[in-house]
Amino acid sequence: MNSVFDRPSAWQRVLPIFRGFDGPLMVAIVVLAIMGLVTMYSAGFDHGTRVYAHARNLLLAFAVLFIVAQVPPQKLMALAVPLYAVGVALLLATAFFGVTKKGATRWLNLGGSGLIIQPSEILKIGVPLMLAWWFQKRESHLRASDFAVAALILALPVALVIKQPDLGTGVLVLAAGLYVIFFAGLSWGLILPVLLLGGGAVAALVMSEATLCQQGMDWPFLREYQRHRICTLLDPSKDPLGKGFHIIQGMIAIGAGGLTGRGFMAGTQTHLEFIPERTTDFIFAAFSEEFGLAGVIILMIAYLCMIIRGLMIAGEAPTVFARLLAGAITLSLFTYVFVNMGMVSGILPVVGVPLPFVSYGGTAMVTLGLGLGILMSVSKSRRLMQS
């Protein structure tokens, strides 16, 4: 017979920590992580230790996820203003003292220690966290002026990121912020006119730029690399060995995969190094070539399960702050997947957006772990309130 003074076993002490994790979400994450490791082993085979570095990044992301999942949303709310302020300060420091690579100043060397970070990654979480904090504070008397302040909170980091220039990350930060503003209750009467005007402007821009691409004329409002990306999207065959090489080879690899794929480690486009950036931005092309349509469907189902579960967590969140933050993080993950697959497939311009859990990248993987840890924290807090 056990005494009331018996000490609990180590497993009994640890079990409550893991019991709070959201099972369906964790299953989807683990499946995606395994698929990412398998793909990286093949795509990065000629890169020596890249698969080991990817595994290390995954472990780091899971560690961040585990730690953040233990932090209640109320305490995460206290980090909103400091994290946003630090992120913006680091962006300003990058503008003046950043490391420039390939014409872009996106990285910051911390104190000459050799540790180089990309501050814009912090804002992928910092911006929705700050906006969710703002709307939580204004919940009882939300006015149009509050949405105007939210727009300014969003515009500052987005402008700094785009100026680096980093259009891809700027779009992701912008999307994360807009999702929070949308979930906060922005009127459809304001949203629809903007969408219609934006859609018309994009259509007119594409038509005019198609003409300018054919005539080889310069555009006054776009940088040269942005002009090349748009022209390449409209007609990659115009420069098949230059600017259009990425898109063309990506589409060839996707088509070569067929229904069931060429098989693991058997992708010719991948291993003959026709696919540029095959371990980072274009790893979806390598995956499609080796695993085919069947593999792509499984990958998309795993992403869909993760996104649906994230939206369910957001819908059941106990506070406005948790609901806005969880919803924005979930739709941001959807944006990453959609943009990456779209650019590799040739339906969107080529931008630097990783495929979650599959693409190689340290800072991006840690940011992913942070976002999913927040989702776990929201799910855990809802269950504790119900119990």
N, C-alpha and C positions, 0 to 999 in steps of 0.2 A: 504494500500500500504506500503510495507516494505521500510524503509529508508536504505541508504547505510551505515548508522552508527549503524544499528541494530547488536547487538552482536550475533554470532552463538550460537546455543544451545549446550549443553554438548554432545549430540549424534552427531551433525555435526562436533564437534571437534575430537571426538573419531573415527568416521567412517573411515577416511583415513588410520588410523593405521591398522584396520582389513581388509580394502579393498586390501591391498598389499599381503595378504596371498593367497597361492596357494590352490584353492578350492578342486580339485581332491585329492591332497596329504593330505590335512587336513581331508577329509572324510575317507580315508583309515586309517589314524592314529587314528581317533576317534573310528572307528569300531574295530580296533585291541585293543584299550584301554578298550573298553566295554567287549570284549571277554576275555581279560586278567583279568578284575575284576570279571567276572562271574566264570571263572575257578579258580581263587584264592580263592573265597568264598567257593567253594566246596573242593578244594584240601587242603586249609589251615583251614578247619573248626575246626579241633582238635588243631590248633595252637593258639586259642584264638583271639588275636588282629592282626594277620598277615594280614588279608584282609584290615584292617584299615591302617596299615603301608604301604601296597602296594598302597592303594589309595593316601596316603600322598606322596609316591615316584612319583606316576603318576602326581599329581598336581605340584610337584617340577619340574618334567621333562617338563611339559607344560609351567611353568613359565620361565624356561631356554629357551625353544623353542621360546616363545613370545619375550623375551628380545633380544636374538641373532638375530631373524628375523628383528629387527629394525636397526641392524648394517650393513652398506653397506660392500660388499666384500672388498673394498679398505682398510677399517679400520680393517677388519679381517686379511688382509694380513700383517698389521703392528704388529699383535700379534703372527705371526708365529715363529719368532726366540725366543722371550721371553718364549712362552709356551713350545716350544721344549726344551729350556735350563732348565727351571724349572722342566719339566718332567724328564729329564735325571739326574738332580741334586737330585731329590727326589728318583729316582731309586738307585743312589749311596748311599744316606742316608739310604735307606731301607736295602741295602746290609750290612751296618755296624751297624745300630741301629734299624733295623726292628723288628716287632713282629712276632714270629714264631708260627704257628699253624699247627698241623698234619705234621710236618717235612718240611714245606715250609715257607720261610720268604718273604711274599708278602705284608705285611701291615706296616704302619708307624703311630705311635702315635704322634700327633702334640703337642709338648710341654707339655706332661703329662696332657693335658686337657681332656682326655677321648675320643677325636675325632680321630677315626682311619680311615685312607683312604688307598686305594689301588692305588699307584702312576701309576701302569702300565695302568690303565684305561685312564689316561690323554693322554698317548701316542697313543691311538687308534685314537684320533683326532689330537694330536700334530704332529705325524709323517707325515700323508698326508698333513697337513697344511704347514709344513716346506718344504716338497718336492715340493708342488705346488708353494710355494714362490720361491724356487731355480730355477725351470724351467721357471717361469715367468721372473725372472731376466736374464736368459740366452736365452730367446726366439729368439733373433735376430741372435745369433751365437752359436747355439747348436752343441756341438762336442761330440765325444766318451768319452773324459775325464770328461765331465759334468755328464754323466751317471755313471762313476766310482765314482765321488764324491757323487752322489745321493745314490749309493750302500753303501758307508761308513756311510752316514747320517742314512740310514735304519739299517745297521748292528749293530751299537752301542747299541741302545735301545733294539733291539731284543735279542742280546746276554745277556744283563743285565736281561731281563725278564725271559729268558729260564734258567738262572743260579739260579733263586730264589728257586726251579724250578717251572715254570708255563708254560708248553708247550702249553696249550690251548690259553692263552692270547698272548704268543709269536707268535703263528701261525696267530692270528688275526691281530696283529700289522704288521707282515711281509706281510700278504695279502694286507692290506690297503696301505702299501708303494709300493708294486709291482704293484698295480692297477694304482697308479699315474705314475710310471715309464713307464708302458705300454701305457697309454693314452698320455704321453709326446712324443711318437713317436719312441720307441725302435724298431729297425729293426727286422722283422720276421726271418731274417737270423741268428740273435743271439738268438731269443726266441725258435725256433723249435729245434735246437740241444740240448739246455738245457732241454726242455720238454722231448725229446726222451731219453736223458741220464738219466734224473730224473725218468722217467717211468720205464726204464730198471733196474735202481738201486733199485727202490721200489719193483718191481717184484722179483728180485733176493733176496732182503732182506726178503720179506715175505716168499719165499720158504725156505730159509735157517733158518729163525726163526721158521717156522712150524716144521722143523726137530729138532731144539734145544728145542722147547716146548715139543715135544714128548719124547726127551731124558732127559729133565730136566737139561740141561747144562746152565752154566752161560755165559753171553755175555759181552765182555770187554768194549763196548762203550755205554751201556745203563744202566740207573739206575734201581733199582729193581722194582719200581712202574711202569716204562715204559715197562719193560719186562712183568710184570703181565697184563698190559693193552693189549699188543699185543697178548699174549697167550690167554687171555680171549676173544678177538675179534675173533680169529681163531677158538676157541672151548670153549664157555662159560660153556658147560656141564661138563667140567673137574673139575670145582670147583663151583657147583651150589649154595652152601650155603655160599660161600666166595666171591672171586673176580668176579665170573660170575653172582652173584645174581642180580646186577643192570640190566644187559642186559636181562637176562632171564625174570625177572618180568616186565620189560618194554615191551618186546615183547608179553608177556601173556596179559598184559593190552590192548595193541593195538589190538591184535586179538580178545579179549573178547568184544570189542566195536562193532564189526560187521559193518553192513551197517548204522544203525541209532543210535547206542550207547545204553548203559544201562539206560540213562536218567540222568538228573541233580541231583546231590547229591546221586546217586544210584550206583556209582562205587565201587564194592566190593574190588578190588585190591587196590584202593585208600584209602577207609575208614577203611579197615582192616590192613592198614599200611604195605602192602607187597611192595609198590613202595618206594624205598629209595629216599630221596631228591625230594619228590613229589611236593614241592612248588618252587623249584629252577631249577636245571638242567634237572630233569625228569618230569617236569610238562606237557610236551607234551603227555606222556603216560597216565596221569590222564585225560587230555582233550580228547584223542582218545577213552578211555574206556567209557566215559559218553556221548560223542556226535557222536562217530562212524565215518565212512568214510564220511558221509554227512557233518559233522562238520569240519572234516579235510580239505575237498575240499573248504568249505567256508573260512576257515582260510588261506589256501594257495592262494586263489583268492585275499584276502585282502592284503597279503604280495606281491603278484605278481603286483597288482595295484600300491602299494607303490613303488616298485622297477622300474616298467616301467615308472611311472611318474618322479621318480628321474633321470632316464637316459634321459628322454625328457628334463628335466630342464638342465642337464649337456650339452646336445647337443645344446641347445639354449643359453647357457651362453655367456655373452658379452666379457669376457676376458679369456686368457689362464689359469690364476690362478683359476678363478671361475669354468671353465670347468673341469680342473684336479681334483679340490677339490670335486666338486659335484659328478663327476663320481666315484671317489674313495670311498666316503661315501656311495653312493648307492650300489656299489658292495660289500662293507663291510657288509652292512645289509643283502644282499643275502647270504654272507658267514656265518653270525651268524645263519640264519634260516636253511641253508643246513647242517651245521655241527651239530647243536643241534638235528634236526630231524633225521639225519643220525646216530648219536651215540645212540639215544634212540631206533631206529629201528634195531640196531645191524649191520649196514654196515660200521660204522666208530668207532675208539677207543673212549672210554669214556674220554672226556676232559671237563673242566669247562667252557662251553660256554652257556650263557643264551639265552632263546627264547625271542626276542624283544617284549616288552609290556606285556608278559605273565608271565615270570619267575620273582620271587621275587629278589630284589636287589636294593640298594640305589645308589651306585656309578655308576653302569652300567646303571641305568635308567637316571641319570643326563647326562651321556655321550651320551646316545641315544637322549635325548632332545637337547643337544648341536649340534649333527650332523644334526638332522632334522631342527633345527633352521637355520643352515648354508644353507641347501637346500632352505628353505623359503626365506632367504636373497638373494640368487642367483636369484631365480625366480622373486622376487620383483624388483631387480635391472634391470633385463632384460625388465620387463614391463615399468619401468620408462624411460628407454632409448628409447623404442619404441614409448612412448607417447610424 
